[in-house]
Amino acid sequence: MIATFNELKALSNEVIARQIIMEYFSYSMLEYSVARANVINPSDKIKLLSIANEYKNGTPLQYIFSKTYIKDLEFKCAKGVLIPRNDTEILIDLAINLINQNNIKNIFEIGFGSGVISIFLKLFTKANIKACDINKLALKLANENAKLHNVNCDFFISDFMKVNFKDYELIISNPPYISTEYNLDKSVLKEPKTALFGGKKGYEILFKIIDKCYLENVRFLMCEFGYDQKEILNDYLKEKNFKASFYKDLNGFDRVFIAERLDYEKN
């Protein structure tokens, strides 16, 4: 295996080479360590090198293997649907705490993608959760992931602007927030642009979400956002009478806010 590993590493790097082998053979780290002395048969070697070349040409491993892992749980991935990132674990953990501490009963997610956020909230809270997306491929994938984790989530296709937020105590979203003028890696550009780009400034959709939450008397709003958007979002949330707390991601960048309406009136 060592010779094949070195060929894979030459096409990618050491971490990716190891990940390709582990995913291809479904090895744990211990099994991988033991198997390093094994000889890989020619047909497997050809497939492994093909995967490495596909990765080199920009296809994310999550699309190649049709899966990813969030908080140690496996989720299906599919081309045409945004790949969930580990940074979203911050949003998930904060949401679970907020929901349980405030006994929140009704939640709406904007842009469910692969369904990860809603599924985790369904697994670890007693809240009722509905979620919309504009991507029909996402609807199929999210329902598959919900079935995988044995939960019932109400996913449906809609523009969030058509949803009545007055029925919900918490709105949560990982919306598109990247500026259209930002140069992304070719691997990221393999993902749907409607799930990546928020507009010329990046935060346009975030502003729309904040506006709608303000107009429809939502108590709590939680969102992911761009690393350089904290100040402008904080100012805008204050303008709309929300008090916000901000949280950093795994790399130390500002990434999530929790905003509470100061003049909230229970519906």
C-alpha positions in Angstrom: 0.0 0.0 0.0 2.9 2.4 0.7 3.8 2.7 -3.0 0.2 3.5 -3.9 -0.1 5.9 -1.1 2.9 7.8 -2.4 1.4 8.0 -5.9 -1.9 9.3 -4.4 0.1 11.9 -2.3 1.8 13.1 -5.5 -1.6 13.9 -6.9 -2.9 15.6 -3.8 -1.3 15.6 -0.4 -0.7 13.3 2.6 -4.0 14.0 4.3 -6.1 13.6 1.1 -4.2 10.4 0.1 -5.0 8.8 3.5 -8.6 9.9 3.3 -9.0 8.4 -0.1 -7.7 5.1 1.0 -9.7 5.1 4.2 -13.0 6.0 2.4 -12.4 3.6 -0.5 -11.8 0.6 1.8 -14.1 1.8 4.7 -11.1 1.7 7.1 -11.1 3.1 10.6 -7.8 4.8 11.5 -6.7 1.6 13.3 -7.6 -0.6 10.3 -5.7 1.8 8.0 -2.6 1.7 10.2 -2.6 -2.1 10.2 -3.3 -2.3 6.4 -0.4 -0.1 5.3 1.7 -3.2 4.9 -0.8 -4.8 2.6 -0.5 -5.0 -1.2 -3.2 -3.2 -3.2 -4.4 -5.2 -6.2 -4.1 -3.6 -9.6 -7.9 -2.9 -10.1 -8.2 -1.1 -6.8 -5.1 0.9 -7.5 -6.5 2.1 -10.8 -9.7 3.2 -9.1 -7.8 4.9 -6.3 -5.7 6.8 -8.8 -8.8 7.8 -10.7 -10.3 9.2 -7.6 -7.1 11.2 -6.8 -7.1 12.6 -10.4 -10.8 13.6 -10.1 -10.0 15.4 -6.8 -6.9 17.0 -8.5 -9.3 18.4 -11.2 -11.4 20.1 -8.6 -14.1 17.6 -7.6 -14.6 17.6 -3.8 -14.1 14.2 -2.1 -17.6 14.6 -0.6 -19.1 14.4 -4.1 -16.8 11.6 -5.2 -17.7 9.4 -2.2 -21.3 10.8 -1.9 -21.0 11.4 1.8 -19.5 13.6 4.6 -19.4 13.6 8.4 -20.8 16.2 10.7 -20.4 15.8 14.4 -19.3 12.2 13.7 -22.6 11.4 11.9 -22.6 10.4 8.3 -24.7 12.4 5.8 -25.2 11.7 2.1 -23.9 14.3 -0.4 -24.8 14.8 -4.0 -23.6 17.1 -6.8 -25.9 20.1 -7.2 -26.3 20.5 -3.4 -24.1 22.5 -1.1 -21.6 20.3 0.9 -22.1 20.9 4.7 -18.9 22.1 6.5 -17.7 21.4 9.9 -18.0 25.0 10.8 -21.8 24.5 10.8 -21.3 22.4 13.9 -21.0 25.7 15.8 -24.4 26.8 14.6 -25.9 23.5 15.4 -24.5 23.3 19.0 -25.6 26.9 19.7 -29.0 26.3 18.3 -29.6 23.1 20.4 -28.6 25.0 23.6 -30.8 28.0 22.7 -33.8 25.8 21.9 -33.6 23.7 25.1 -32.8 26.6 27.4 -35.7 28.7 26.1 -38.2 25.9 25.5 -38.6 26.9 21.9 -41.3 24.9 20.2 -41.5 26.1 16.6 -38.5 26.6 14.3 -38.0 27.4 10.7 -34.8 26.8 8.7 -34.1 28.8 5.5 -32.1 26.8 2.9 -31.9 23.3 4.3 -29.5 22.0 1.7 -28.6 18.4 2.7 -30.8 18.7 5.7 -28.0 18.6 8.3 -29.2 21.4 10.6 -32.8 20.5 10.8 -31.9 16.8 11.3 -29.6 17.6 14.2 -32.3 19.9 15.8 -34.8 17.1 15.4 -32.5 14.6 17.0 -31.5 16.7 20.0 -34.5 18.9 20.8 -38.3 18.4 21.1 -39.1 21.4 18.8 -41.3 21.3 15.7 -39.2 22.1 12.6 -40.0 23.1 9.1 -37.6 24.1 6.4 -37.5 25.4 2.9 -35.1 25.5 0.0 -35.3 26.5 -3.7 -33.3 23.5 -4.9 -35.3 20.4 -5.9 -32.1 18.3 -5.8 -31.7 19.4 -2.1 -35.2 18.2 -1.3 -34.5 14.7 -2.4 -31.2 14.6 -0.6 -32.5 16.1 2.6 -35.3 13.5 2.8 -32.8 10.7 2.2 -30.7 12.0 5.1 -33.7 12.3 7.3 -34.6 8.7 6.6 -31.0 7.7 7.2 -31.2 9.2 10.7 -34.8 8.0 11.4 -36.3 11.5 11.8 -39.3 13.2 10.2 -38.5 16.6 8.9 -40.9 18.9 7.0 -38.8 19.9 4.1 -40.5 21.7 1.2 -39.6 23.8 -1.9 -40.3 27.5 -1.5 -38.7 31.0 -1.6 -38.3 31.9 2.1 -39.9 35.3 1.4 -43.2 33.5 0.8 -43.2 31.8 4.2 -45.1 33.4 7.2 -42.4 33.8 9.9 -45.0 34.8 12.5 -45.6 31.1 13.3 -42.0 30.6 14.5 -40.0 31.6 17.6 -36.7 30.9 15.9 -35.5 31.3 12.4 -32.2 29.6 11.6 -30.1 29.7 8.4 -26.8 29.1 6.8 -27.6 31.4 3.8 -25.5 32.3 0.8 -23.2 35.1 2.1 -20.1 35.1 -0.2 -19.6 38.2 -2.4 -19.9 37.5 -6.2 -16.6 39.4 -6.5 -14.8 36.9 -4.3 -12.5 34.4 -6.0 -13.3 30.9 -4.8 -11.2 27.7 -5.2 -12.2 25.6 -8.2 -13.4 22.8 -5.9 -15.9 25.2 -4.2 -17.1 26.4 -7.6 -18.3 22.8 -8.2 -21.1 23.5 -5.7 -24.3 25.3 -6.6 -23.7 29.1 -6.9 -27.2 29.9 -5.6 -26.1 28.4 -2.2 -22.8 30.2 -2.2 -23.2 33.8 -3.4 -25.3 36.3 -1.5 -24.9 39.2 -3.9 -22.2 41.8 -4.8 -21.6 42.6 -1.2 -22.3 39.1 0.1 -24.7 40.0 2.9 -27.7 41.0 0.8 -29.7 37.9 1.6 -28.8 38.2 5.3 -30.3 41.7 5.3 -33.5 40.3 3.7 -33.8 37.6 6.4 -33.2 40.2 9.1 -35.8 42.5 7.6 -38.4 39.8 7.4 -37.8 38.6 10.9 -38.2 42.3 12.1 -41.5 42.8 10.1 -43.0 39.5 11.2 -42.1 39.7 15.0 -39.6 36.8 15.2 -38.1 36.4 18.7 -34.8 34.7 17.8 -32.7 34.6 14.6 -29.5 32.6 14.1 -27.3 32.7 11.0 -23.9 31.9 9.7 -22.2 34.7 8.0 -18.9 35.8 6.3 -15.8 36.3 8.4 -15.7 40.0 7.6 -19.4 40.8 8.0 -19.8 41.0 11.8 -19.7 44.8 12.1 -22.2 45.6 9.4 -24.6 42.8 10.5 -24.4 44.0 14.1 -25.2 47.6 13.1 -28.1 46.4 11.0 -29.5 44.1 13.7 -29.4 47.0 16.2 -31.2 49.1 13.7 -34.0 46.5 13.6 -34.1 46.3 17.4 -32.2 43.0 17.8 -29.5 42.4 20.3 -26.9 40.0 18.8 -24.2 37.8 20.2 -21.4 36.6 17.9 -19.4 33.4 17.9 -16.2 32.3 16.1 -15.7 29.2 14.0 -13.1 26.4 14.4 -10.5 28.6 12.8 -11.1 31.6 15.0 -13.2 33.6 12.4 -16.5 35.3 13.3 -19.1 33.0 11.8 -22.4 32.7 13.7 -24.8 35.2 15.4 -27.7 34.8 17.7 -30.0 37.7 17.7 -33.0 38.3 20.0 -35.7 40.8 19.4 -35.7 43.4 22.2 -39.4 44.4 21.8 -40.7 40.9 21.0 -44.4 40.4 21.6 -45.6 36.9 21.9 -48.0 36.0 19.0 
